[in-house]
Every structure is written in C-alpha cells, then in structure tokens.
Amino acid sequence: MLEHKGTVKLETERIILRRWELGDAQDLFDYAKDPDVTTYVGFEPHASVEVSQKLLEDGWVNYEDIAKYKWAMMDKESGRVIGDISLVKVNDRHRFCEFGFSMKKEFWGKGIMTEVTARIIEFLFEEIGMHRIEIRCAPENIGSRRVIEKNGLAYEGHLRECYFTHGKFLDSLVFGILKPDYDKQKNKK
C-alpha cells in the first residue's frame, strides 16, 4: 500500500521543494520563456507572464488530488522559484512512477538538479513506498542524462519517436531504478 502525501515540502542543501503558488507566475515565466529550457519538456516557451499565470491557475496550484505531485523548486539563497519537478505517471498497483524536471538555464551545471533528484528519489522510495522509478530524456539532452546517471538510474532502452512536442516527434531514452538497487547504493555510502 502506497502512502500518498501529495506535494509536501521537502528540502535539500540549496533548494526548498514546495507546492506552486499563484504568486510564482513571474518566476515561472522567467525560465519557461527560454526555448533552451522548454526544448524537451513538452510545452512551448511561454509568450508572456499571463501564460504562466494561467498555467498556475489551471491546475498547478489548486489541484485537489492528494496523490498528485508537482513541486516548485525555490532557491534558498534568492527565494526565487528556479524550476519544477513533476510526477508524470503514478501506478499504485505496480508501485511505479515516472518524473520529469526543468530548471532555469543560469542554474544548469551546478549540481542542483542532481541534488534535488536525489531527494525526490529518496522521498518516493522511503516515504511513499514506490518499487520502481523511471526518468526519460531525449538522447541529445546530455545534462539531464548526467543528472539521471549520477542518481544511479540504469539505462534501459531507447524509444523511437515516442512523444510529440514543438511540432515534431522525439526519441526518448529510458532510465530506471528499483528499490533494492537504491537500498544497495544507499548502504555503500
């Protein structure tokens, strides 16, 4: 039996993971307008802060499903939201989930997403009771692949043209980790 808690506040050394708030529209727009950030996330760059505000109003903020997980990544130093993490699939019966992430470009390459991903994986295995976690990324997305591999997920396959975004079909690499593998990695530290 999984222990769903919804989007609870989590912390890492540099980031607070929390629910989205309506007041986060400007911060969301600041990174969601960047085509480099949105290349692989499945939505077009935001054309205005109003687009970001509508997205927050239409479901990122006031969702009722306790089992839904969608975190705003708030930088502790600046107090600004710099990215997001979302569970895109949750299967209670099989204790499986998949998640994705995006982050403001100026924070890339600093180990922040690796740190945040480790905390999400810990939460999903230890507090929710998942057995398998999956993350996918485009073959060209080297930064995301590094984050995934640093967190111990194993490469499992290449899906050809499995999702449509920005007017074209894209491939996806599949990475996964099982709870027993996570436990072994944790015990080695």
N, C-alpha and C positions, 0 to 999 in steps of 0.2 A: 504494500500500500504506500503510495507516494504521499508526502506531506507538503501539499501546496501551501505556499505562504504569500503568493503574489509578489509584487515588486517591493521587496523590503530594502531598507537602507543597508548598504554594505560599504566597507572601506578598504582601501589599500594604503600604502605609504603616501602616495601623491594624489589619490582620487577618492571622491565620495560618489558612490553609485546610489542614485535615488530616483523616485518617480519624477516624471516630467511635470512641469507646472506651466500654466498659461503665460507667466512672465518670462519663460525661456525662449520666446519666439525670436528675439534678436540674436541670441547666441546660436540657436539652431540655424537661422538664416546665414550667419557668418561663416559656417562651414558647409552648409547644404547648397550654397550658391556656387561652390567651386567644382567645376567639371572634373578635376582630378580626384576629388573625394567621391563624387557620385558615379564615376565610371562603372563600378562593379556592384553598386548597391540596389539597383532596381528601380530608381526613380530619377527623373530628370533634375538638373540643377534648379534650385528654387529661383524664380524670377524676381521675387520681392519678399519682404518680411511678412506680407499678408498671406502668401502661400504657406510659409512656415506656421503662421498663427492658425490658419485653417486646419492644417495637419494636426496641430496640437488639440484644437477644439473638436476635431472629428474622430478622436479616438486615442491619441497618445496620452491624454491627461485624464479624462473622465471615464475610463473603462471600468466595467463592473465585474468582469471575470477575475476572481481571486487567483485563478491559475495562470493568468497572463503575466508575462514578464517582459518589461520594457524599461530599461534604465537610461537615465541621463547621466553622463559622465562629467562630474563637476571637478575642475582643477582646484585643489585645496589652496594653492598659492594665490590665484587670481579671483576665485569664487565664480568663475565663468563656466558654463557648460561647453565642453570641447568635443563631445562625441556621444555615441549611443551604442547600446548593446541590446539586442532583441532575440528572444527565442522565437524562431520561425516555425518550428514543429515541436509538438509535445505529444507523445503517445504513452499514456498511463499504463495501458495493458502490457506493453513491452518495455516500459521504463526507459524510454529512448527520447532524446531531444536533439535538436539542431539549433545552433545560434549563429548570428552574424553581428558584425560591428562596423562602425565607421568613426573616423576621428578627423578633426581639423588638421590640415596639412602641416601647419607650423609645429605640431607636436609629434609628427612622424619621426621614426628613427631614434627615439629617446628611451625606448623600453617601456613606455607607459601602457601600450596595448597588451604587451606580454604580461605585465603585472596585473592588469585588470582581467585578462582572460584566465590567468591562474586562479584569481579569486572567484570568478564565476564558476569555473570547473569545480573548485572546492565546494562551493555552495550547492551546486547541482548534485554532486555525489554524496556529500556528507550531511546536508540538511534536507534535501528534497528526496533523495533515495533513487536517483537515476542509476541505471546499469550501463547505459551507453550514451556517449555524447559525440556528436558529429559536427564538423565545421567544413564548409566548402569554400573554395575560392577559384577564381579564374586562373588558368595557367600562367598568364602574364603578371599576375598580382604577386610579385616576389615579396613585398613587405608583409602582406597577410600570411603568405606561406611560411615565412620565418617565424612569425608570432605563433602560428599553429604548431610548427615543429618544435619550437622551444618549450612548448607546453606539453610535449610528449604524445601528441596525436600522431598516429601512423598513417601513412599514405595507403589508401585502399582502392583507388581507381580513378579513371578518367571518364566522365560522362560527356558525350558529344552533343553540342547544341541543345542543352537541356533547359536553358531559360532564355527568355526574350526580354531585352532591355535596350533602350536607346536605339530602337529601330533595327536591331539585329539579334540573331541567335548567338549565344556564347557557350563555350565549353565550361565545364566545372571539374575541379579536382576534389575528390572526397577524402577526408581525413577523419579518423575515429579513435576513440579511446574507451576502454571498458573499465568498469570499477576495479576489477582485480589488477589491471595494469597500473591504474592510478595508485592503488594501495602499495604496489611494489615500488613505484617511483618515489612515493612519499616516505617509505621506510628506508630508502637508500640515502635520503638527505640527512 
